[in-house]
């Protein structure tokens, strides 16, 4: 899994690239992994990291949904 704690997107391209890589490596499990990571970050009170994780989760869910509707590549 991507080290979400160190993830700091400089642009939307970085965010979508990271999300795409997570899907390639983890498939739909990426959503579960990010949800678990978000819960851990929430429990630790790590707000900035939680924000990055939630943004990444949103994009991963968006890309998975798009892929379900038809190939995106």
Phi, psi and omega in degrees: 000149176296141177284093186298328182299325181268358182286119177223093184295132176271341181202169177297328179298316178298319181297312180291324177296316179296317179298316180297318178296320178298318180294319178300319184273327186246348185063212180291348175296342179301324180296313179297316180299317180291323176298317178295318179296318179299318179297317178298316180295320178298315180296328180276348181076024181274084188295312182296315179294322178298317177302313179299318180296317181293323176296315179296318178300316179301316182290319178300313179299320179298314181292321178296317179297318178297319180294324177297328180281339181159158181304139179255003179249000000 
